[in-house]
């Protein structure tokens, strides 16, 4: 298979084992060829809905993987925009191709997996870990909102652990994302909408209604509602990290959850073990009025995300080796939104190293497991390929000997 990255550039790849599934697609590992490059990618494969109308056989495909061509194009437009404006807390898009009735979207491969997987393996996170990961999520959300993008499906299953020198959490899966066009006069015009939930997706138990903001369930539109729905999602992610369960977990099924979220005047219950500062942070996320709900920039300045950071920066600032460190007051809002980047200041580098340490131990085990499983699969494929070649040669040799024996018998 070949992938069109740029007009004069192609990429050859081989599909590997499945690594998960998004809202509208199956995700697999992919090996970039030639294999000596040893580069792994993640490929999300989506079947084009219009192919159903042409009578193509899709019996082997899950309906979860079927999406209209217009929806696929909208997701690709968002991914290409993010490709031009990369951020350390948003997954990197590589390229896409249409291969017959299927569209393949290629992203960087993060073998450590999602926070949801980490929660299943290790249970709920303590508050320090929650703070570290949520800070990365809010930074990524702030970047999306600066570009006019609403993710609309924030949950731990869509938050992946970075495994390189960046560390931290990366936002992934833009299958339900939406881009908003800001006009010159300041008015915001929402683009063509797409369904967040269908009866099919609810039946398949995708579970996203548990994380949805009330205004999304009620399909309300407001000048800033597209941003504020993601803030509600941030609060849901905090609860999920702190309890290893989604909000509204007591409700029986997603349809019941949607009705409850749309009609209730209450908000999800806050985890009792979290501090009062964390509870205040959640109250800013779960404001029922989207107009007064906090923005991503405001959340980044909330004490829940700032207090530990300020303490570490104060300690590092006292270090004579870090004389170039700036105070927190000297940092602009752009610095806060951008997140820590290498070479900014010594204090920020130290903070980045500290944040990374929270998940390095877990990452080490995941990396060994996933890399070994991928290598084992391709090793087995190579073995069976060589075995097949050997069997073919043996058959040819046997056939040749039989012909020689037959010819010898004919002569005699």
Secondary structure, DSSP 8 states (H G I E B T S, - for coil): -EEEEETTEEEEEEEEEEEEE-SS-EEEEEEEESGGG--EEEEEEEEETHHHHTT---TTS-GGGEE-HHHHHHHHHHHHHHHHS--TTB--EEEEEEETTEEEEEEE--TT-BHHHHHHHH-S--HHHHHHHHHHHHHHHHHHHHTTEE----SGGGEEE--STT-SEEE---TT-EEEEE-TTS-EEE-----S--HHHHHTT--GGGG--HHHHTT---SSHHHHHHHHHHHHHHHHHHHSS-TTTTSSSHHHHHHHHHH-S------TTS-HHHHHHHHHHT-S-TTTS--HHHHHTSHHHHHHHHHHHHHHHTSGGGTT---GGGS-HHHHHH---TTS-HHHHHHHHHHHHHHHHHHHHHHHHHHHHHHHHHHHHHHHHHHHHHHHHHHHHHHHHHHHHHHHHHH-
